[in-house]
Amino acid sequence: MRMLSFLVTAVSAQVAFAQPPLDLPKASIVPGGVFITRLADEGNEPPEVTFDGKRVMVLRSDDRWLAVVGIPLSTKLGPASVLVKDGSATGVPVSFNVVDKQYPTQSLKVAPGKVDLSPEDEKRTADESARIRAALATYSPTAPSTLRLLQPVPGVRSSSYGSRRIFNNEPRNPHTAMDIASPTGTPVKAAADGKVIETGDFFLPGNTVIVDHGEGLVTMYCHLSKIDVKVGDELKRGEVLGKVGATGRVTGPHLHWAVALNQTFVDPALFLAMPARHGKPIPRRNKPT
């Protein structure tokens, strides 16, 4: 009976560890895109993977480990690689090739004080940028509940991610989010289960909420008219976290929605749930028992 019990336990463990294919974001190996690759390590423990020194998401699917890598918008075209820790000093590289994508140019008119900043506003934006970068550096060990995200508000999805921004005829950094046109006061919903890790009334993004979804997947919701959550709140997919507004540097009411992987903003469109289809939950990393 002991041997039978052991065999049943072992088989149960194997079944528990075997995972179905995941509903992943769309792969797009361009600046601002996502690179997804299988890893050679087939052990029970997830291998540690980094890209440009930053920890990368690693998930279990079809009895294999997958790395899901955010590619910075500033990445140069051509060869790149992630590093898989194997106990050596340098790790094992997994190479890929970043190809070009032509992003549009946007010319916008905003209040002059939001472009040519005073010394006080320069300092404020620098301090706030540091807070945002610290939030993006969050890497909680629990896998996200899904990698197919809910569009936070109804409305027209702008193709402005990656576009070169020209404010009042002055070039600025490219846009690293999706703008969704929606009336002031429209409820803004969490794109997936997660934890609120930062909120604030910032100079450029206005009223902002940042949510951690696990393993370096972070979403940011900006220009809100109202924030309905606080740091530490646990949110469920679809739960209201604020209202659409026009705070910060804007031309009108809309939601500026950003998605980050391994501390870099990537194209949110790659993560949007397909019509009439829901992402399969991503299983947790519990060891077999």
C-alpha positions as CSV (number, residue, x, y, z in Angstrom):
1,M,0.0,0.0,0.0
2,R,2.9,2.4,0.7
3,M,4.3,1.7,-2.7
4,L,0.9,2.3,-4.3
5,S,0.5,5.5,-2.3
6,F,4.0,6.7,-3.5
7,L,3.1,6.0,-7.1
8,V,-0.2,7.8,-6.9
9,T,1.6,10.8,-5.3
10,A,4.3,10.8,-8.0
11,V,1.8,10.6,-10.8
12,S,-0.3,13.4,-9.3
13,A,2.8,15.5,-9.0
14,Q,3.6,15.0,-12.7
15,V,0.1,15.9,-13.7
16,A,0.2,19.0,-11.5
17,F,3.5,20.1,-13.0
18,A,2.5,19.5,-16.6
19,Q,1.0,22.8,-17.8
20,P,-1.2,23.5,-20.8
21,P,-0.1,26.0,-23.5
22,L,-0.5,29.6,-22.3
23,D,-2.3,32.4,-24.1
24,L,0.7,34.6,-24.6
25,P,1.0,38.2,-25.9
26,K,1.7,38.5,-29.6
27,A,5.4,38.2,-30.3
28,S,6.9,41.1,-32.2
29,I,10.7,41.3,-32.3
30,V,10.9,45.1,-32.9
31,P,11.9,48.0,-30.7
32,G,9.0,48.2,-28.2
33,G,7.9,44.7,-28.9
34,V,8.0,41.3,-27.2
35,F,10.4,38.3,-27.7
36,I,9.2,34.9,-26.6
37,T,11.5,31.9,-26.5
38,R,11.7,28.4,-25.2
39,L,14.5,27.7,-22.8
40,A,16.6,24.5,-22.8
41,D,16.4,24.0,-19.1
42,E,13.6,21.5,-18.4
43,G,14.1,21.3,-14.6
44,N,11.4,21.9,-12.0
45,E,12.9,25.2,-11.0
46,P,12.5,28.2,-13.4
47,P,15.9,29.3,-14.8
48,E,16.9,32.9,-14.1
49,V,17.0,35.0,-17.3
50,T,18.1,38.6,-17.8
51,F,18.1,41.1,-20.6
52,D,20.3,44.2,-20.3
53,G,20.9,43.2,-16.7
54,K,17.1,43.2,-15.9
55,R,15.2,40.2,-14.7
56,V,12.9,38.6,-17.3
57,M,9.6,36.9,-16.9
58,V,9.9,33.0,-17.1
59,L,6.7,30.9,-17.3
60,R,5.8,27.2,-17.6
61,S,4.0,26.0,-20.7
62,D,3.8,22.6,-22.3
63,D,6.3,21.2,-19.8
64,R,8.9,23.8,-21.0
65,W,10.0,27.1,-19.6
66,L,9.4,30.2,-21.7
67,A,11.1,33.6,-21.4
68,V,8.8,36.6,-22.2
69,V,11.0,39.6,-22.9
70,G,10.2,43.2,-23.3
71,I,12.3,45.0,-25.9
72,P,13.1,48.6,-25.2
73,L,12.0,51.2,-27.8
74,S,15.5,52.4,-27.8
75,T,17.0,49.0,-28.8
76,K,19.3,49.1,-31.8
77,L,18.4,47.0,-34.8
78,G,20.3,43.7,-35.3
79,P,21.6,41.0,-33.0
80,A,20.6,40.9,-29.3
81,S,20.5,38.2,-26.6
82,V,19.1,37.3,-23.2
83,L,21.3,35.5,-20.7
84,V,20.2,32.3,-18.9
85,K,22.0,31.6,-15.6
86,D,23.8,28.3,-15.7
87,G,26.3,28.7,-12.8
88,S,29.0,30.2,-15.1
89,A,30.2,33.7,-14.9
90,T,28.6,34.9,-18.1
91,G,25.6,32.6,-18.5
92,V,24.3,31.1,-21.7
93,P,23.1,33.6,-24.3
94,V,19.9,33.0,-26.3
95,S,20.2,35.2,-29.4
96,F,17.5,36.9,-31.5
97,N,17.4,39.6,-34.1
98,V,15.6,42.9,-33.7
99,V,14.0,44.2,-36.9
100,D,12.8,47.6,-37.9
101,K,9.3,49.0,-37.4
102,Q,8.3,52.4,-38.7
103,Y,6.4,54.4,-36.1
104,P,4.5,57.6,-37.0
105,T,5.1,61.2,-36.0
106,Q,2.6,63.1,-33.9
107,S,2.5,66.9,-33.6
108,L,0.6,68.2,-30.5
109,K,-0.2,71.6,-29.0
110,V,-0.1,71.9,-25.2
111,A,0.3,74.6,-22.6
112,P,3.8,76.2,-23.0
113,G,4.5,75.5,-19.3
114,K,4.2,71.8,-20.0
115,V,7.0,71.9,-22.6
116,D,9.5,74.6,-21.4
117,L,9.7,73.7,-17.8
118,S,10.7,76.0,-15.0
119,P,13.6,74.9,-12.7
120,E,11.1,73.9,-10.1
121,D,9.1,71.8,-12.5
122,E,12.3,70.2,-13.9
123,K,13.2,69.1,-10.4
124,R,9.7,67.9,-9.7
125,T,9.5,65.8,-12.9
126,A,13.0,64.3,-12.2
127,D,11.8,63.3,-8.7
128,E,8.6,61.8,-10.0
129,S,10.4,60.0,-12.8
130,A,12.6,58.3,-10.2
131,R,9.4,57.2,-8.3
132,I,8.0,55.7,-11.6
133,R,11.2,53.9,-12.4
134,A,11.3,52.4,-8.9
135,A,7.8,51.1,-9.4
136,L,8.7,49.6,-12.8
137,A,11.6,47.8,-11.2
138,T,9.1,45.7,-9.1
139,Y,9.6,42.0,-9.7
140,S,7.3,39.9,-7.6
141,P,7.8,36.2,-7.8
142,T,4.1,35.2,-8.4
143,A,3.2,34.8,-12.1
144,P,0.5,37.1,-13.5
145,S,-3.0,35.6,-13.7
146,T,-3.0,36.2,-17.5
147,L,-0.9,37.8,-20.3
148,R,-4.0,38.7,-22.3
149,L,-5.0,42.1,-20.8
150,L,-8.4,43.8,-20.6
151,Q,-8.6,47.2,-22.4
152,P,-9.1,49.5,-19.3
153,V,-11.7,51.8,-20.9
154,P,-13.9,51.7,-24.0
155,G,-12.9,54.0,-26.8
156,V,-10.7,54.3,-29.9
157,R,-7.3,52.7,-29.4
158,S,-4.7,55.1,-30.6
159,S,-1.7,53.8,-32.5
160,S,0.5,56.3,-30.8
161,Y,2.8,53.8,-29.1
162,G,6.3,54.5,-30.4
163,S,5.3,57.6,-32.3
164,R,7.8,60.5,-32.3
165,R,6.2,63.3,-30.3
166,I,6.5,66.9,-31.2
167,F,5.1,69.3,-28.6
168,N,4.6,72.9,-29.8
169,N,7.1,72.3,-32.6
170,E,9.7,70.9,-30.2
171,P,10.8,67.2,-30.6
172,R,10.4,65.1,-27.4
173,N,10.9,61.5,-26.5
174,P,8.8,58.9,-28.4
175,H,5.5,57.9,-26.9
176,T,5.6,54.7,-24.8
177,A,2.0,54.0,-24.2
178,M,-1.4,53.6,-25.8
179,D,-3.8,56.6,-25.7
180,I,-7.5,55.6,-25.5
181,A,-10.0,58.4,-26.2
182,S,-12.8,58.3,-23.6
183,P,-15.0,61.0,-21.9
184,T,-14.0,62.5,-18.5
185,G,-15.4,60.4,-15.7
186,T,-15.4,57.1,-17.6
187,P,-14.4,54.3,-15.1
188,V,-10.9,52.9,-15.7
189,K,-10.6,49.2,-15.0
190,A,-7.6,47.1,-14.0
191,A,-6.2,45.2,-17.0
192,A,-5.6,42.1,-14.9
193,D,-5.3,41.0,-11.3
194,G,-2.6,42.9,-9.5
195,K,-1.5,45.0,-6.6
196,V,-1.3,48.8,-6.5
197,I,2.3,49.8,-6.0
198,E,2.3,53.6,-6.7
199,T,-0.2,56.4,-7.0
200,G,0.3,60.2,-7.3
201,D,-0.5,63.5,-8.9
202,F,2.5,63.9,-11.2
203,F,3.4,66.9,-13.3
204,L,3.4,65.3,-16.7
205,P,1.3,62.1,-16.4
206,G,-1.2,63.8,-14.0
207,N,-3.1,61.5,-11.6
208,T,-1.5,58.1,-12.0
209,V,-2.0,54.6,-10.8
210,I,0.7,51.8,-11.2
211,V,-0.2,48.1,-10.8
212,D,2.1,45.1,-10.4
213,H,0.8,41.9,-12.0
214,G,3.8,39.7,-11.2
215,E,7.2,38.8,-12.6
216,G,7.9,42.2,-14.0
217,L,4.6,42.8,-15.7
218,V,3.5,46.3,-14.6
219,T,0.7,48.5,-16.0
220,M,0.3,52.3,-15.6
221,Y,-2.9,54.5,-15.9
222,C,-2.4,58.2,-16.3
223,H,-4.2,61.6,-16.7
224,L,-7.0,60.4,-14.3
225,S,-9.6,62.8,-13.0
226,K,-9.9,60.7,-9.9
227,I,-8.0,57.9,-8.2
228,D,-10.1,55.3,-6.4
229,V,-7.4,53.1,-5.0
230,K,-4.4,53.3,-2.7
231,V,-1.0,51.7,-2.5
232,G,-1.3,48.1,-1.3
233,D,-4.8,47.5,-2.6
234,E,-5.3,44.1,-4.3
235,L,-7.3,44.4,-7.5
236,K,-9.1,41.9,-9.6
237,R,-9.3,42.1,-13.4
238,G,-12.0,44.6,-14.4
239,E,-12.1,46.3,-11.0
240,V,-12.4,50.1,-11.2
241,L,-9.2,52.0,-10.1
242,G,-10.1,55.5,-11.2
243,K,-11.8,57.8,-13.7
244,V,-10.7,59.2,-17.1
245,G,-9.5,62.8,-17.0
246,A,-7.3,65.4,-18.5
247,T,-4.7,66.0,-15.7
248,G,-1.0,66.5,-16.5
249,R,0.3,67.2,-20.0
250,V,-2.7,66.5,-22.2
251,T,-4.6,67.9,-25.2
252,G,-7.9,66.5,-23.9
253,P,-9.5,63.8,-21.8
254,H,-8.1,60.3,-22.5
255,L,-6.4,57.4,-20.8
256,H,-2.7,57.0,-21.2
257,W,-2.2,53.3,-20.7
258,A,1.3,51.8,-20.5
259,V,2.5,48.2,-20.2
260,A,6.0,47.4,-18.9
261,L,8.0,44.1,-19.0
262,N,11.4,43.8,-17.4
263,Q,11.4,47.6,-16.6
264,T,10.7,48.7,-20.1
265,F,7.5,50.1,-21.7
266,V,6.3,47.9,-24.6
267,D,3.4,48.1,-27.1
268,P,0.2,47.5,-25.1
269,A,-1.6,46.3,-28.3
270,L,0.4,43.1,-28.1
271,F,-1.3,42.2,-24.8
272,L,-4.9,43.0,-25.6
273,A,-7.3,40.1,-25.3
274,M,-8.7,38.8,-28.5
275,P,-12.5,39.4,-29.2
276,A,-14.7,36.7,-27.6
277,R,-11.7,35.0,-26.1
278,H,-10.2,35.1,-22.6
279,G,-6.6,34.4,-21.7
280,K,-6.0,31.1,-19.9
281,P,-4.9,31.6,-16.3
282,I,-1.1,31.2,-15.9
283,P,-0.4,28.5,-13.3
284,R,1.5,29.3,-10.2
285,R,5.0,28.0,-9.6
286,N,4.1,25.5,-6.9
287,K,6.6,22.6,-6.8
288,P,5.2,19.1,-7.1
289,T,4.4,17.5,-3.8
